Amino acid sequence: MGILIDKMKEDDLAQVLAIEEEVFTFPWCREDFISEIKEGSEFWAAKEEEKIIGYVGFYKIEDEMQLVNLVVTKNRQGKAIGSDLLKWAIKRAKSLGVKKAILEVEAQNTRAISFYHKFGFAEVGIRNGYYKGKEDAVIMWAEI
Ligand SMILES: CC(C)(COP(=O)(O)OP(=O)(O)OC[C@H]1O[C@@H](n2cnc3c(N)ncnc32)[C@H](O)[C@@H]1OP(=O)(O)O)[C@@H](O)C(=O)NCCC(=O)NCCS
């Protein structure tokens, strides 16, 4: 069955919040998504038969995109869905005039760091205690 990537809707949030809880040590809550959307972030969800299996969010500042999250449900990781979502977000951001991308990722998340390396992201800094004062974040950057 094919995968569709579609703009995330408020109705999707229940599924999205369940995935946040499943995947992250520091999951986002409903208010986090709503305030990000109000401030201009766009979120895109990958769906298979109406079921959300991953999503990506970013916002644009001048010619740069800040990736705010990228997630694939645990049972679908390693099957190129994350790659499809990131390619989609980059294509969409480029259509808005974006030329560079920046993101933060948990310093211990070696899997995601390798994933971003594959897309040409380089590690350019560390934010100490970025995640609720507990975990450091690696800042990664790429020309897209
Ligand atoms: C990181 C994440 C989005 C990647 O999505 P995915 O669909 O699992 O990844 P893909 O199948 O598209 O893999 C693409 C590349 O990433 C790298 N990669 C993926 N899984 C990996 C692993 N377990 N170890 C090392 N590298 C890995 C590989 O280079 C892979 O390319 P290859 O298949 O040609 O070897 C996904 O694993 C995820 O949701 N993780 C939990 C949430 C998270 O950490 N998000 C990122 C921080 S915001």
The ligand as an ORCA input file, in Angstrom:
! r2SCAN-3c Opt
* xyz 0 1
  C      15.809      9.032     12.627
  C      14.601      8.536     11.821
  C      13.661      9.697     11.511
  C      15.115      7.919     10.510
  O      14.006      7.453      9.746
  P      14.022      5.976      9.130
  O      12.825      5.833      8.271
  O      14.167      5.010     10.264
  O      15.379      6.010      8.286
  P      15.622      5.500      6.784
  O      15.134      4.099      6.653
  O      15.069      6.509      5.847
  O      17.229      5.472      6.771
  C      17.983      6.371      6.026
  C      19.426      6.312      6.469
  O      19.570      6.670      7.840
  C      20.651      5.911      8.406
  N      20.111      5.007      9.414
  C      18.832      4.582      9.549
  N      18.727      3.734     10.605
  C      19.976      3.625     11.121
  C      20.543      2.912     12.227
  N      19.799      2.098     13.002
  N      21.852      3.075     12.487
  C      22.623      3.882     11.722
  N      22.157      4.581     10.655
  C      20.859      4.452     10.373
  C      21.257      5.098      7.293
  O      22.280      5.879      6.685
  C      20.071      4.946      6.334
  O      20.483      4.760      5.022
  P      20.602      3.272      4.390
  O      19.253      2.638      4.583
  O      20.932      3.543      2.951
  O      21.670      2.606      5.172
  C      13.826      7.418     12.598
  O      14.689      6.361     12.895
  C      13.146      7.890     13.873
  O      12.010      8.320     13.853
  N      13.843      7.812     15.033
  C      13.248      8.225     16.302
  C      12.952      9.705     16.349
  C      14.196     10.522     16.077
  O      15.262     10.220     16.585
  N      14.042     11.577     15.265
  C      15.141     12.450     14.893
  C      15.400     13.501     15.892
  S      14.250     14.826     15.738
*
